[in-house]
Amino acid sequence: MVELITIVQEIIERGLLFGMVAAAVYLSSRLINFDNLSIEGAFGLGSAVAAVCAAYNIHPLIGLLAALVAGSLTGIIIGLLNTQLKLNHLISGIVVTTGLFSIVLKMAGSNMTLAGKTTVFSLLNCCGSYQSFIALSLVTASLFFAISWLLQTEIGYLLQAVGDSPQMLVNIGKSINQYILLGLMLSNACAALSGALFVQYTGYFSIWSSVGMLIVGLAGMIIAQSMSTHFGIALLIGATLYQALIALTFELQLDQDWNKLVTAVLIVLLIMVKQWVNARKGISL
């Protein structure tokens, strides 16, 4: 029974952690209709920034803020490549992610341990085995509340118009490019914050830790979209359910080399189910 509780707690913790990546995918692909492939690069950069800050004994909260800023800057870069140099979404993301790999490697090397370093989780060592859950809940809740609040403001409504009806922005004299930049900044900031927390959570940095994070976020978002199309807690639930499916593969003792293929097949199945549901709704109407 204790082991089951521990497994469930770890699944929820990882759901909170990767829910931020799902949020990053949502903000770019759904909110501003931008296929952002730089999310993996932003996740890796956030990881490296947090690891380097920890290595120099910088306060872990400052490390998280630094990761947020670094992630936002990558959003600006990809946005400028798209809006100013007219590179398409995919090429802009590939260019940024490729460049970030070298930057991350130069910053933190191929791997780094945070053993003995202070993290946001060790700050709550008085909470016992629930310290990780409490810390992740506080950070994730703060992030989601801030974004939800922003989306209810005038800026947020205009940001949503980028994906829904960009011509409306032109009609009222607003710059579409500026709101694309803002959306990408928010998206990559979420991914970078997730990366920073991931390093502090695991106590270890690896240059390869960001590989597959875009798929993880995409899977979580697709599951969430079956429950709600709006930004909110559904993204966290979707990410948690995905982590539960991954945990199930461990319990079934499947060869973990197949994890990426399982994820790819799962995404295809989820898309097929969603299309089928939408088609049935269309028929019923």
Phi and psi in degrees as GROMACS dihedral restraints (atoms count N, CA, C in turn):
[ dihedral_restraints ]
;  ai    aj    ak    al  type     phi  dphi    fc
    3     4     5     6     1   -62.9    20    10
    4     5     6     7     1   -39.8    20    10
    6     7     8     9     1   -64.3    20    10
    7     8     9    10     1   -39.4    20    10
    9    10    11    12     1   -64.1    20    10
   10    11    12    13     1   -42.9    20    10
   12    13    14    15     1   -61.4    20    10
   13    14    15    16     1   -41.1    20    10
   15    16    17    18     1   -62.6    20    10
   16    17    18    19     1   -42.9    20    10
   18    19    20    21     1   -63.4    20    10
   19    20    21    22     1   -45.5    20    10
   21    22    23    24     1   -62.2    20    10
   22    23    24    25     1   -41.4    20    10
   24    25    26    27     1   -62.7    20    10
   25    26    27    28     1   -41.8    20    10
   27    28    29    30     1   -66.1    20    10
   28    29    30    31     1   -37.2    20    10
   30    31    32    33     1   -63.7    20    10
   31    32    33    34     1   -44.8    20    10
   33    34    35    36     1   -64.4    20    10
   34    35    36    37     1   -41.6    20    10
   36    37    38    39     1   -61.1    20    10
   37    38    39    40     1   -44.1    20    10
   39    40    41    42     1   -70.4    20    10
   40    41    42    43     1   -30.2    20    10
   42    43    44    45     1   -64.3    20    10
   43    44    45    46     1   -41.5    20    10
   45    46    47    48     1   -64.4    20    10
   46    47    48    49     1   -41.1    20    10
   48    49    50    51     1   -65.1    20    10
   49    50    51    52     1   -51.0    20    10
   51    52    53    54     1   -86.1    20    10
   52    53    54    55     1    -6.7    20    10
   54    55    56    57     1   -62.6    20    10
   55    56    57    58     1   -28.6    20    10
   57    58    59    60     1   -68.3    20    10
   58    59    60    61     1   -33.7    20    10
   60    61    62    63     1   -70.1    20    10
   61    62    63    64     1   -40.3    20    10
   63    64    65    66     1   -60.6    20    10
   64    65    66    67     1   -38.8    20    10
   66    67    68    69     1   -63.9    20    10
   67    68    69    70     1   -39.3    20    10
   69    70    71    72     1   -62.1    20    10
   70    71    72    73     1   -43.5    20    10
   72    73    74    75     1   -64.4    20    10
   73    74    75    76     1   -42.7    20    10
   75    76    77    78     1   -61.0    20    10
   76    77    78    79     1   -47.0    20    10
   78    79    80    81     1   -61.7    20    10
   79    80    81    82     1   -33.6    20    10
   81    82    83    84     1   -89.1    20    10
   82    83    84    85     1   -51.0    20    10
   84    85    86    87     1   -78.3    20    10
   85    86    87    88     1   -33.7    20    10
   87    88    89    90     1   -98.0    20    10
   88    89    90    91     1   -41.7    20    10
   90    91    92    93     1   -75.2    20    10
   91    92    93    94     1   -48.9    20    10
   93    94    95    96     1  -113.3    20    10
   94    95    96    97     1     6.8    20    10
   96    97    98    99     1    56.5    20    10
   97    98    99   100     1    48.3    20    10
   99   100   101   102     1  -124.4    20    10
  100   101   102   103     1   119.8    20    10
  102   103   104   105     1   -77.8    20    10
  103   104   105   106     1    94.9    20    10
  105   106   107   108     1   -95.1    20    10
  106   107   108   109     1    98.9    20    10
  108   109   110   111     1   -84.1    20    10
  109   110   111   112     1    -3.1    20    10
  111   112   113   114     1   -85.1    20    10
  112   113   114   115     1     2.3    20    10
  114   115   116   117     1   -60.5    20    10
  115   116   117   118     1   -41.3    20    10
  117   118   119   120     1   -62.0    20    10
  118   119   120   121     1   -42.0    20    10
  120   121   122   123     1   -64.5    20    10
  121   122   123   124     1   -40.0    20    10
  123   124   125   126     1   -65.9    20    10
  124   125   126   127     1   -38.1    20    10
  126   127   128   129     1   -61.2    20    10
  127   128   129   130     1   -45.8    20    10
  129   130   131   132     1   -64.8    20    10
  130   131   132   133     1   -38.4    20    10
  132   133   134   135     1   -66.1    20    10
  133   134   135   136     1   -42.7    20    10
  135   136   137   138     1   -60.4    20    10
  136   137   138   139     1   -39.3    20    10
  138   139   140   141     1   -61.5    20    10
  139   140   141   142     1   -46.6    20    10
  141   142   143   144     1   -65.0    20    10
  142   143   144   145     1   -42.8    20    10
  144   145   146   147     1   -60.9    20    10
  145   146   147   148     1   -45.7    20    10
  147   148   149   150     1   -64.5    20    10
  148   149   150   151     1   -39.2    20    10
  150   151   152   153     1   -65.6    20    10
  151   152   153   154     1   -43.7    20    10
  153   154   155   156     1   -65.8    20    10
  154   155   156   157     1   -41.9    20    10
  156   157   158   159     1   -60.7    20    10
  157   158   159   160     1   -42.3    20    10
  159   160   161   162     1   -65.0    20    10
  160   161   162   163     1   -38.6    20    10
  162   163   164   165     1   -63.3    20    10
  163   164   165   166     1   -31.7    20    10
  165   166   167   168     1   -96.1    20    10
  166   167   168   169     1    14.7    20    10
  168   169   170   171     1    58.0    20    10
  169   170   171   172     1    33.9    20    10
  171   172   173   174     1   -80.9    20    10
  172   173   174   175     1   143.3    20    10
  174   175   176   177     1   -51.9    20    10
  175   176   177   178     1   133.9    20    10
  177   178   179   180     1   -60.2    20    10
  178   179   180   181     1   -31.6    20    10
  180   181   182   183     1   -67.2    20    10
  181   182   183   184     1   -35.5    20    10
  183   184   185   186     1   -66.7    20    10
  184   185   186   187     1   -36.2    20    10
  186   187   188   189     1   -60.7    20    10
  187   188   189   190     1   -40.3    20    10
  189   190   191   192     1   -67.5    20    10
  190   191   192   193     1   -41.1    20    10
  192   193   194   195     1   -65.1    20    10
  193   194   195   196     1   -39.9    20    10
  195   196   197   198     1   -63.2    20    10
  196   197   198   199     1   -38.6    20    10
  198   199   200   201     1   -64.9    20    10
  199   200   201   202     1   -40.0    20    10
  201   202   203   204     1   -59.8    20    10
  202   203   204   205     1   -45.9    20    10
  204   205   206   207     1   -64.5    20    10
  205   206   207   208     1   -44.8    20    10
  207   208   209   210     1   -61.1    20    10
  208   209   210   211     1   -43.2    20    10
  210   211   212   213     1   -63.4    20    10
  211   212   213   214     1   -40.3    20    10
  213   214   215   216     1   -61.2    20    10
  214   215   216   217     1   -39.5    20    10
  216   217   218   219     1   -63.6    20    10
  217   218   219   220     1   -37.7    20    10
  219   220   221   222     1   -66.5    20    10
  220   221   222   223     1   -33.4    20    10
  222   223   224   225     1   -64.5    20    10
  223   224   225   226     1   -39.5    20    10
  225   226   227   228     1   -63.2    20    10
  226   227   228   229     1   -42.3    20    10
  228   229   230   231     1   -62.6    20    10
  229   230   231   232     1   -49.8    20    10
  231   232   233   234     1   -65.0    20    10
  232   233   234   235     1   -33.6    20    10
  234   235   236   237     1   -65.8    20    10
  235   236   237   238     1   -41.5    20    10
  237   238   239   240     1   -67.7    20    10
  238   239   240   241     1   -37.9    20    10
  240   241   242   243     1   -60.7    20    10
  241   242   243   244     1   -37.2    20    10
  243   244   245   246     1   -79.9    20    10
  244   245   246   247     1   -46.0    20    10
  246   247   248   249     1   -83.7    20    10
  247   248   249   250     1   -31.4    20    10
  249   250   251   252     1   -99.0    20    10
  250   251   252   253     1   -44.5    20    10
  252   253   254   255     1   -90.3    20    10
  253   254   255   256     1    -5.7    20    10
  255   256   257   258     1    63.8    20    10
  256   257   258   259     1    26.7    20    10
  258   259   260   261     1   -74.0    20    10
  259   260   261   262     1   143.8    20    10
  261   262   263   264     1   -72.4    20    10
  262   263   264   265     1   171.3    20    10
  264   265   266   267     1   -55.0    20    10
  265   266   267   268     1   -48.8    20    10
  267   268   269   270     1   -65.9    20    10
  268   269   270   271     1   -46.3    20    10
  270   271   272   273     1   -65.6    20    10
  271   272   273   274     1   -40.2    20    10
  273   274   275   276     1   -59.0    20    10
  274   275   276   277     1   -44.5    20    10
  276   277   278   279     1   -66.3    20    10
  277   278   279   280     1   -41.1    20    10
  279   280   281   282     1   -64.0    20    10
  280   281   282   283     1   -43.3    20    10
  282   283   284   285     1   -61.6    20    10
  283   284   285   286     1   -47.0    20    10
  285   286   287   288     1   -66.1    20    10
  286   287   288   289     1   -45.5    20    10
  288   289   290   291     1   -62.5    20    10
  289   290   291   292     1   -40.9    20    10
  291   292   293   294     1   -63.5    20    10
  292   293   294   295     1   -44.8    20    10
  294   295   296   297     1   -65.5    20    10
  295   296   297   298     1   -38.1    20    10
  297   298   299   300     1   -66.2    20    10
  298   299   300   301     1   -29.6    20    10
  300   301   302   303     1   -59.5    20    10
  301   302   303   304     1   -44.6    20    10
  303   304   305   306     1   -68.4    20    10
  304   305   306   307     1   -39.2    20    10
  306   307   308   309     1   -63.0    20    10
  307   308   309   310     1   -46.1    20    10
  309   310   311   312     1   -62.8    20    10
  310   311   312   313     1   -42.1    20    10
  312   313   314   315     1   -62.8    20    10
  313   314   315   316     1   -38.7    20    10
  315   316   317   318     1   -71.3    20    10
  316   317   318   319     1   -34.9    20    10
  318   319   320   321     1   -71.9    20    10
  319   320   321   322     1   -51.4    20    10
  321   322   323   324     1  -120.4    20    10
  322   323   324   325     1     1.5    20    10
  324   325   326   327     1    74.8    20    10
  325   326   327   328     1  -169.4    20    10
  327   328   329   330     1   -79.5    20    10
  328   329   330   331     1   -27.0    20    10
  330   331   332   333     1  -158.8    20    10
  331   332   333   334     1   159.1    20    10
  333   334   335   336     1  -159.3    20    10
  334   335   336   337     1   137.2    20    10
  336   337   338   339     1  -100.0    20    10
  337   338   339   340     1   145.8    20    10
  339   340   341   342     1  -107.8    20    10
  340   341   342   343     1    21.5    20    10
  342   343   344   345     1   -58.7    20    10
  343   344   345   346     1   128.7    20    10
  345   346   347   348     1    81.9    20    10
  346   347   348   349     1    -2.1    20    10
  348   349   350   351     1   -91.8    20    10
  349   350   351   352     1   152.0    20    10
  351   352   353   354     1   -78.4    20    10
  352   353   354   355     1   132.5    20    10
  354   355   356   357     1  -127.7    20    10
  355   356   357   358     1   173.3    20    10
  357   358   359   360     1   -64.8    20    10
  358   359   360   361     1   -22.2    20    10
  360   361   362   363     1   -79.6    20    10
  361   362   363   364     1   -39.2    20    10
  363   364   365   366     1   -70.7    20    10
  364   365   366   367     1   -18.8    20    10
  366   367   368   369     1   -66.5    20    10
  367   368   369   370     1   -21.9    20    10
  369   370   371   372     1  -108.9    20    10
  370   371   372   373     1    35.0    20    10
  372   373   374   375     1   -64.5    20    10
  373   374   375   376     1   -12.2    20    10
  375   376   377   378     1   -75.5    20    10
  376   377   378   379     1   -11.0    20    10
  378   379   380   381     1   -92.9    20    10
  379   380   381   382     1     5.1    20    10
  381   382   383   384     1    64.0    20    10
  382   383   384   385     1  -136.2    20    10
  384   385   386   387     1   -72.3    20    10
  385   386   387   388     1    -8.6    20    10
  387   388   389   390     1   -97.2    20    10
  388   389   390   391     1     7.0    20    10
  390   391   392   393     1   -61.9    20    10
  391   392   393   394     1   -41.2    20    10
  393   394   395   396     1   -66.3    20    10
  394   395   396   397     1   -43.0    20    10
  396   397   398   399     1   -62.7    20    10
  397   398   399   400     1   -44.9    20    10
  399   400   401   402     1   -65.2    20    10
  400   401   402   403     1   -45.7    20    10
  402   403   404   405     1   -62.4    20    10
  403   404   405   406     1   -46.5    20    10
  405   406   407   408     1   -65.0    20    10
  406   407   408   409     1   -38.7    20    10
  408   409   410   411     1   -63.0    20    10
  409   410   411   412     1   -43.8    20    10
  411   412   413   414     1   -64.5    20    10
  412   413   414   415     1   -46.9    20    10
  414   415   416   417     1   -67.6    20    10
  415   416   417   418     1   -45.9    20    10
  417   418   419   420     1   -64.6    20    10
  418   419   420   421     1   -43.7    20    10
  420   421   422   423     1   -61.6    20    10
  421   422   423   424     1   -40.6    20    10
  423   424   425   426     1   -63.4    20    10
  424   425   426   427     1   -44.6    20    10
  426   427   428   429     1   -63.8    20    10
  427   428   429   430     1   -48.5    20    10
  429   430   431   432     1   -66.5    20    10
  430   431   432   433     1   -37.0    20    10
  432   433   434   435     1   -64.4    20    10
  433   434   435   436     1   -43.5    20    10
  435   436   437   438     1   -62.9    20    10
  436   437   438   439     1   -44.3    20    10
  438   439   440   441     1   -68.7    20    10
  439   440   441   442     1   -42.0    20    10
  441   442   443   444     1   -60.7    20    10
  442   443   444   445     1   -41.2    20    10
  444   445   446   447     1   -63.0    20    10
  445   446   447   448     1   -44.3    20    10
  447   448   449   450     1   -60.1    20    10
  448   449   450   451     1   -40.4    20    10
  450   451   452   453     1   -69.6    20    10
  451   452   453   454     1   -13.7    20    10
  453   454   455   456     1   -93.7    20    10
  454   455   456   457     1    -3.2    20    10
  456   457   458   459     1   -90.9    20    10
  457   458   459   460     1   175.6    20    10
  459   460   461   462     1   -60.7    20    10
  460   461   462   463     1   -42.2    20    10
  462   463   464   465     1   -60.5    20    10
  463   464   465   466     1   -41.5    20    10
  465   466   467   468     1   -63.5    20    10
  466   467   468   469     1   -41.4    20    10
  468   469   470   471     1   -65.7    20    10
  469   470   471   472     1   -38.7    20    10
  471   472   473   474     1   -68.3    20    10
  472   473   474   475     1   -34.6    20    10
  474   475   476   477     1   -64.3    20    10
  475   476   477   478     1   -41.7    20    10
  477   478   479   480     1   -67.5    20    10
  478   479   480   481     1   -28.2    20    10
  480   481   482   483     1   -68.7    20    10
  481   482   483   484     1   -22.2    20    10
  483   484   485   486     1   -58.8    20    10
  484   485   486   487     1   -41.4    20    10
  486   487   488   489     1   -85.4    20    10
  487   488   489   490     1   -30.4    20    10
  489   490   491   492     1   -87.7    20    10
  490   491   492   493     1   -51.5    20    10
  492   493   494   495     1  -149.5    20    10
  493   494   495   496     1    77.7    20    10
  495   496   497   498     1   -59.1    20    10
  496   497   498   499     1   -27.7    20    10
  498   499   500   501     1   -62.6    20    10
  499   500   501   502     1   -27.5    20    10
  501   502   503   504     1   -63.0    20    10
  502   503   504   505     1   -38.5    20    10
  504   505   506   507     1   -63.3    20    10
  505   506   507   508     1   -40.5    20    10
  507   508   509   510     1   -64.0    20    10
  508   509   510   511     1   -41.0    20    10
  510   511   512   513     1   -64.3    20    10
  511   512   513   514     1   -30.6    20    10
  513   514   515   516     1   -99.4    20    10
  514   515   516   517     1     9.9    20    10
  516   517   518   519     1    79.6    20    10
  517   518   519   520     1    24.0    20    10
  519   520   521   522     1   -98.9    20    10
  520   521   522   523     1   152.0    20    10
  522   523   524   525     1   -87.4    20    10
  523   524   525   526     1   118.3    20    10
  525   526   527   528     1   -64.2    20    10
  526   527   528   529     1   -39.5    20    10
  528   529   530   531     1   -60.2    20    10
  529   530   531   532     1   -39.3    20    10
  531   532   533   534     1   -63.3    20    10
  532   533   534   535     1   -38.6    20    10
  534   535   536   537     1   -77.5    20    10
  535   536   537   538     1   -27.9    20    10
  537   538   539   540     1   -63.8    20    10
  538   539   540   541     1   -44.1    20    10
  540   541   542   543     1   -60.1    20    10
  541   542   543   544     1   -43.3    20    10
  543   544   545   546     1   -62.8    20    10
  544   545   546   547     1   -43.9    20    10
  546   547   548   549     1   -62.4    20    10
  547   548   549   550     1   -41.0    20    10
  549   550   551   552     1   -70.6    20    10
  550   551   552   553     1   -34.4    20    10
  552   553   554   555     1   -61.8    20    10
  553   554   555   556     1   -46.1    20    10
  555   556   557   558     1   -64.2    20    10
  556   557   558   559     1   -42.9    20    10
  558   559   560   561     1   -60.9    20    10
  559   560   561   562     1   -52.1    20    10
  561   562   563   564     1   -72.6    20    10
  562   563   564   565     1   -27.2    20    10
  564   565   566   567     1   -64.9    20    10
  565   566   567   568     1   -41.4    20    10
  567   568   569   570     1   -61.7    20    10
  568   569   570   571     1   -44.3    20    10
  570   571   572   573     1   -64.7    20    10
  571   572   573   574     1   -41.8    20    10
  573   574   575   576     1   -66.6    20    10
  574   575   576   577     1   -39.4    20    10
  576   577   578   579     1   -64.1    20    10
  577   578   579   580     1   -39.8    20    10
  579   580   581   582     1   -61.9    20    10
  580   581   582   583     1   -41.6    20    10
  582   583   584   585     1   -63.5    20    10
  583   584   585   586     1   -41.1    20    10
  585   586   587   588     1   -63.8    20    10
  586   587   588   589     1   -43.6    20    10
  588   589   590   591     1   -67.2    20    10
  589   590   591   592     1   -35.8    20    10
  591   592   593   594     1   -61.0    20    10
  592   593   594   595     1   -43.6    20    10
  594   595   596   597     1   -64.4    20    10
  595   596   597   598     1   -44.9    20    10
  597   598   599   600     1   -68.4    20    10
  598   599   600   601     1   -31.2    20    10
  600   601   602   603     1   -70.6    20    10
  601   602   603   604     1   -45.2    20    10
  603   604   605   606     1   -86.0    20    10
  604   605   606   607     1   -21.1    20    10
  606   607   608   609     1    74.5    20    10
  607   608   609   610     1    20.0    20    10
  609   610   611   612     1  -152.7    20    10
  610   611   612   613     1   137.7    20    10
  612   613   614   615     1  -110.3    20    10
  613   614   615   616     1   136.3    20    10
  615   616   617   618     1  -135.9    20    10
  616   617   618   619     1   140.3    20    10
  618   619   620   621     1   -61.7    20    10
  619   620   621   622     1   -22.4    20    10
  621   622   623   624     1   -96.1    20    10
  622   623   624   625     1     2.3    20    10
  624   625   626   627     1   -66.4    20    10
  625   626   627   628     1   -23.9    20    10
  627   628   629   630     1   -84.7    20    10
  628   629   630   631     1   -11.6    20    10
  630   631   632   633     1   -64.3    20    10
  631   632   633   634     1   125.3    20    10
  633   634   635   636     1    90.7    20    10
  634   635   636   637     1    -3.1    20    10
  636   637   638   639     1   -65.9    20    10
  637   638   639   640     1   -31.7    20    10
  639   640   641   642     1   -63.5    20    10
  640   641   642   643     1   -40.6    20    10
  642   643   644   645     1   -67.2    20    10
  643   644   645   646     1   -39.9    20    10
  645   646   647   648     1   -59.5    20    10
  646   647   648   649     1   -46.8    20    10
  648   649   650   651     1   -65.3    20    10
  649   650   651   652     1   -39.7    20    10
  651   652   653   654     1   -64.5    20    10
  652   653   654   655     1   -43.4    20    10
  654   655   656   657     1   -61.6    20    10
  655   656   657   658     1   -45.2    20    10
  657   658   659   660     1   -61.7    20    10
  658   659   660   661     1   -40.6    20    10
  660   661   662   663     1   -69.0    20    10
  661   662   663   664     1   -39.0    20    10
  663   664   665   666     1   -63.8    20    10
  664   665   666   667     1   -42.7    20    10
  666   667   668   669     1   -62.6    20    10
  667   668   669   670     1   -41.8    20    10
  669   670   671   672     1   -64.2    20    10
  670   671   672   673     1   -36.9    20    10
  672   673   674   675     1   -65.5    20    10
  673   674   675   676     1   -21.6    20    10
  675   676   677   678     1   -73.3    20    10
  676   677   678   679     1   -16.5    20    10
  678   679   680   681     1  -102.9    20    10
  679   680   681   682     1   -40.6    20    10
  681   682   683   684     1  -157.3    20    10
  682   683   684   685     1   141.7    20    10
  684   685   686   687     1   -92.6    20    10
  685   686   687   688     1     0.2    20    10
  687   688   689   690     1   -98.1    20    10
  688   689   690   691     1   158.1    20    10
  690   691   692   693     1   -70.1    20    10
  691   692   693   694     1   132.8    20    10
  693   694   695   696     1   162.7    20    10
  694   695   696   697     1  -155.0    20    10
  696   697   698   699     1   -64.0    20    10
  697   698   699   700     1   -21.7    20    10
  699   700   701   702     1   -59.0    20    10
  700   701   702   703     1   -32.7    20    10
  702   703   704   705     1   -64.8    20    10
  703   704   705   706     1   -38.3    20    10
  705   706   707   708     1   -69.4    20    10
  706   707   708   709     1   -39.5    20    10
  708   709   710   711     1   -65.6    20    10
  709   710   711   712     1   -42.7    20    10
  711   712   713   714     1   -60.9    20    10
  712   713   714   715     1   -44.5    20    10
  714   715   716   717     1   -65.1    20    10
  715   716   717   718     1   -37.7    20    10
  717   718   719   720     1   -67.5    20    10
  718   719   720   721     1   -42.0    20    10
  720   721   722   723     1   -63.8    20    10
  721   722   723   724     1   -37.2    20    10
  723   724   725   726     1   -64.7    20    10
  724   725   726   727     1   -42.8    20    10
  726   727   728   729     1   -63.4    20    10
  727   728   729   730     1   -32.9    20    10
  729   730   731   732     1   -65.9    20    10
  730   731   732   733     1   -38.4    20    10
  732   733   734   735     1   -66.2    20    10
  733   734   735   736     1   -39.9    20    10
  735   736   737   738     1   -65.1    20    10
  736   737   738   739     1   -41.0    20    10
  738   739   740   741     1   -62.1    20    10
  739   740   741   742     1   -33.7    20    10
  741   742   743   744     1   -63.9    20    10
  742   743   744   745     1   -35.9    20    10
  744   745   746   747     1   -64.7    20    10
  745   746   747   748     1   -32.5    20    10
  747   748   749   750     1   -67.6    20    10
  748   749   750   751     1   -43.9    20    10
  750   751   752   753     1   -64.8    20    10
  751   752   753   754     1   -33.2    20    10
  753   754   755   756     1   -81.7    20    10
  754   755   756   757     1    -0.2    20    10
  756   757   758   759     1    58.7    20    10
  757   758   759   760     1    38.4    20    10
  759   760   761   762     1   -75.0    20    10
  760   761   762   763     1   148.5    20    10
  762   763   764   765     1   -61.7    20    10
  763   764   765   766     1   119.8    20    10
  765   766   767   768     1   -66.7    20    10
  766   767   768   769     1   -12.0    20    10
  768   769   770   771     1   -64.2    20    10
  769   770   771   772     1   -19.1    20    10
  771   772   773   774     1   -92.3    20    10
  772   773   774   775     1     2.5    20    10
  774   775   776   777     1   -56.6    20    10
  775   776   777   778     1   -45.3    20    10
  777   778   779   780     1   -65.2    20    10
  778   779   780   781     1   -38.7    20    10
  780   781   782   783     1   -67.1    20    10
  781   782   783   784     1   -40.1    20    10
  783   784   785   786     1   -59.6    20    10
  784   785   786   787     1   -42.9    20    10
  786   787   788   789     1   -63.2    20    10
  787   788   789   790     1   -44.8    20    10
  789   790   791   792     1   -61.6    20    10
  790   791   792   793     1   -45.1    20    10
  792   793   794   795     1   -64.1    20    10
  793   794   795   796     1   -39.8    20    10
  795   796   797   798     1   -61.3    20    10
  796   797   798   799     1   -43.5    20    10
  798   799   800   801     1   -62.4    20    10
  799   800   801   802     1   -43.8    20    10
  801   802   803   804     1   -60.8    20    10
  802   803   804   805     1   -44.2    20    10
  804   805   806   807     1   -63.4    20    10
  805   806   807   808     1   -41.8    20    10
  807   808   809   810     1   -63.3    20    10
  808   809   810   811     1   -40.8    20    10
  810   811   812   813     1   -65.1    20    10
  811   812   813   814     1   -40.7    20    10
  813   814   815   816     1   -63.1    20    10
  814   815   816   817     1   -43.6    20    10
  816   817   818   819     1   -63.1    20    10
  817   818   819   820     1   -43.2    20    10
  819   820   821   822     1   -63.7    20    10
  820   821   822   823     1   -41.4    20    10
  822   823   824   825     1   -64.8    20    10
  823   824   825   826     1   -38.4    20    10
  825   826   827   828     1   -65.1    20    10
  826   827   828   829     1   -43.4    20    10
  828   829   830   831     1   -62.8    20    10
  829   830   831   832     1   -43.4    20    10
  831   832   833   834     1   -63.8    20    10
  832   833   834   835     1   -37.9    20    10
  834   835   836   837     1   -65.7    20    10
  835   836   837   838     1   -40.6    20    10
  837   838   839   840     1   -64.7    20    10
  838   839   840   841     1   -38.2    20    10
  840   841   842   843     1   -65.2    20    10
  841   842   843   844     1   -38.5    20    10
  843   844   845   846     1   -63.8    20    10
  844   845   846   847     1   -38.6    20    10
  846   847   848   849     1   -66.9    20    10
  847   848   849   850     1   -41.3    20    10
  849   850   851   852     1   -66.6    20    10
  850   851   852   853     1   -27.8    20    10
